């Protein structure tokens, strides 16, 4: 009974060495496939390599973010309040990760604490919109009911039928019929005529 099985320890050591060896050999070839924690958001899908945002053994850093998201870009493309917020953060050295996150999926918001989309992310696919302000006039400090619906191409695309769930006030129920960007119900074929 006191007899140990030395072959078990040798087998475990050999298997562990094999796995580590395979990972060391394959990792440089398939880094993103092996180590990525999740899909990038729609804002960063054009990034091809982990090292564009991550520093080895440090993770994502503000230094890497600022290569693409420069102060000049914020000044030329942002609304005044967003521009000022980012200018202050950059000048004071605030970490980008204090407000932003990634690897949570293509349609996920990357701003931490941002209000959830009451329509689900499907409305972005259905309209081609990229933010709430594409369809709503947003007023600061107005609480949950802080947007007035605009009458523009994005909104018109959704209410074109003016019937059923596509009526104004019913958009938040999109996921009752739509799943993952697909219509669950069968659509009529137009070539029967």
C-alpha positions as CSV (number, residue, x, y, z in Angstrom):
1,X,0.0,0.0,0.0
2,X,2.8,2.4,0.6
3,X,4.0,1.8,-2.9
4,X,3.9,4.9,-5.1
5,X,3.4,5.0,-8.8
6,X,6.2,7.0,-10.2
7,X,4.9,6.6,-13.7
8,X,1.8,8.8,-12.8
9,X,4.0,11.8,-12.0
10,X,6.1,11.2,-15.1
11,X,3.0,11.0,-17.3
12,X,1.6,14.2,-15.8
13,X,4.9,16.0,-16.3
14,X,5.1,14.7,-19.9
15,X,1.6,15.8,-20.8
16,X,2.1,19.2,-19.2
17,X,5.3,19.6,-21.2
18,X,3.6,18.6,-24.4
19,X,0.7,21.1,-23.9
20,X,3.2,23.9,-23.0
21,X,5.3,23.0,-26.0
22,X,2.4,23.1,-28.4
23,X,1.1,26.4,-27.0
24,X,4.6,27.9,-27.3
25,X,4.9,26.7,-30.9
26,X,1.4,27.7,-32.0
27,X,0.9,31.0,-30.1
28,X,3.0,33.2,-32.4
29,X,1.0,31.9,-35.4
30,X,-2.5,32.1,-33.9
31,X,-2.2,34.6,-31.1
32,X,-5.7,36.1,-31.4
33,X,-7.5,32.8,-31.8
34,X,-5.8,31.3,-28.8
35,X,-5.8,34.1,-26.3
36,X,-8.5,36.6,-27.3
37,X,-11.1,36.9,-24.4
38,X,-14.0,37.9,-26.7
39,X,-15.0,39.6,-29.9
40,X,-14.0,43.3,-30.4
41,X,-16.7,46.0,-30.5
42,X,-17.9,47.4,-33.9
43,X,-15.6,50.4,-33.2
44,X,-12.4,48.3,-33.2
45,X,-13.2,45.5,-35.6
46,X,-10.5,46.8,-38.1
47,X,-7.7,46.1,-35.5
48,X,-5.8,43.0,-36.7
49,X,-3.2,42.4,-34.0
50,X,-3.4,42.3,-30.2
51,X,-0.3,44.4,-29.9
52,X,-2.1,47.3,-31.5
53,X,-3.8,47.8,-28.1
54,X,-2.0,45.5,-25.6
55,X,1.6,45.7,-24.3
56,X,3.1,42.3,-23.4
57,X,2.5,41.4,-19.8
58,X,0.7,44.7,-19.2
59,X,-2.5,44.5,-21.2
60,X,-4.2,47.4,-22.8
61,X,-2.7,50.7,-22.0
62,X,-3.6,54.3,-22.6
63,X,-0.4,54.8,-24.4
64,X,-1.6,52.3,-27.0
65,X,-5.1,53.9,-27.2
66,X,-3.6,57.4,-27.8
67,X,-1.8,56.1,-31.0
68,X,-5.2,56.1,-32.7
69,X,-7.3,58.3,-30.4
70,X,-5.3,61.4,-30.3
71,X,-6.3,64.7,-28.8
72,X,-6.5,66.2,-32.3
73,X,-9.0,63.5,-33.3
74,X,-11.2,64.3,-30.3
75,X,-11.0,68.0,-31.1
76,X,-11.9,67.6,-34.7
77,X,-14.6,64.9,-34.4
78,X,-16.3,65.2,-31.0
79,X,-19.1,67.2,-29.6
80,X,-17.8,70.0,-27.2
81,X,-18.6,68.1,-23.9
82,X,-17.0,64.8,-25.2
83,X,-14.0,66.8,-26.5
84,X,-13.5,68.5,-23.1
85,X,-13.9,65.3,-21.1
86,X,-11.3,63.5,-23.2
87,X,-9.0,66.5,-23.3
88,X,-9.0,66.6,-19.4
89,X,-8.5,62.8,-19.2
90,X,-5.5,62.9,-21.6
91,X,-3.9,65.9,-19.9
92,X,-4.2,64.5,-16.4
93,X,-3.1,61.0,-17.5
94,X,-6.3,59.2,-16.6
95,X,-6.4,55.6,-17.8
96,X,-8.7,55.0,-20.8
97,X,-9.7,51.8,-19.1
98,X,-11.3,53.8,-16.3
99,X,-14.2,54.5,-18.6
100,X,-13.9,52.1,-21.5
101,X,-13.8,48.3,-22.0
102,X,-13.5,45.9,-24.9
103,X,-13.9,42.3,-25.9
104,X,-17.5,42.1,-24.9
105,X,-18.9,41.6,-28.5
106,X,-19.5,43.4,-31.7
107,X,-22.6,45.3,-30.7
108,X,-21.7,46.0,-27.1
109,X,-21.2,49.6,-25.7
110,X,-17.6,50.2,-24.8
111,X,-18.2,53.0,-22.3
112,X,-18.5,51.7,-18.8
113,X,-21.7,52.9,-17.1
114,X,-23.3,54.0,-20.3
115,X,-27.1,53.7,-20.3
116,X,-28.3,50.4,-21.7
117,X,-30.0,50.5,-25.1
118,X,-33.7,49.9,-24.3
119,X,-34.2,48.5,-27.8
120,X,-31.4,46.0,-27.6
121,X,-28.5,46.1,-30.0
122,X,-30.7,44.9,-32.8
123,X,-31.9,48.4,-33.6
124,X,-28.4,49.3,-34.6
125,X,-28.4,46.4,-37.2
126,X,-31.9,47.2,-38.4
127,X,-31.2,50.9,-39.0
128,X,-27.5,51.2,-39.6
129,X,-27.3,53.7,-36.6
130,X,-24.2,53.7,-34.5
131,X,-25.4,55.6,-31.4
132,X,-28.5,56.7,-29.6
133,X,-28.2,60.2,-31.0
134,X,-28.6,58.9,-34.5
135,X,-32.4,58.5,-33.8
136,X,-32.9,60.6,-30.6
137,X,-32.2,64.2,-29.6
138,X,-30.5,63.7,-26.3
139,X,-30.8,66.3,-23.6
140,X,-28.3,66.1,-20.7
141,X,-29.6,65.5,-17.2
142,X,-33.1,64.6,-18.3
143,X,-33.0,61.1,-16.7
144,X,-34.4,58.0,-18.3
145,X,-36.8,59.9,-20.6
146,X,-34.0,62.0,-22.1
147,X,-34.5,61.7,-25.8
148,X,-37.0,63.0,-28.4
149,X,-37.3,60.8,-31.5
150,X,-36.0,62.4,-34.6
151,X,-37.7,62.1,-38.0
152,X,-34.7,61.1,-40.1
153,X,-33.7,58.2,-42.4
154,X,-32.8,55.9,-39.5
155,X,-36.2,56.3,-37.9
156,X,-38.1,56.3,-41.1
157,X,-36.6,52.9,-42.0
158,X,-38.1,51.4,-38.9
159,X,-41.5,52.9,-39.2
160,X,-41.9,52.6,-42.9
161,X,-44.7,50.0,-42.6
162,X,-46.5,52.0,-39.8
163,X,-48.2,48.8,-38.6
164,X,-47.8,46.2,-35.8
165,X,-44.6,46.3,-33.8
166,X,-43.1,48.9,-36.1
167,X,-45.4,51.6,-34.9
168,X,-43.9,54.4,-32.8
169,X,-43.7,53.4,-29.1
170,X,-43.3,49.7,-29.9
171,X,-39.6,49.5,-30.9
172,X,-38.4,48.3,-27.5
173,X,-40.2,45.0,-28.2
174,X,-38.1,44.1,-31.3
175,X,-36.6,41.0,-29.7
176,X,-40.1,39.4,-29.5
177,X,-39.9,38.7,-33.3
178,X,-36.2,39.3,-34.2
179,X,-33.4,37.0,-32.9
180,X,-29.7,37.9,-33.6
181,X,-30.5,40.1,-36.5
182,X,-32.8,37.6,-38.2
183,X,-36.5,37.6,-38.5
184,X,-38.0,34.5,-36.8
185,X,-41.2,34.5,-38.7
186,X,-41.4,33.4,-42.3
187,X,-41.5,36.2,-44.8
188,X,-43.8,36.1,-47.9
189,X,-42.2,35.5,-51.2
190,X,-42.7,38.3,-53.7
191,X,-42.1,36.1,-56.7
192,X,-45.6,34.4,-56.4
193,X,-47.2,37.1,-58.6
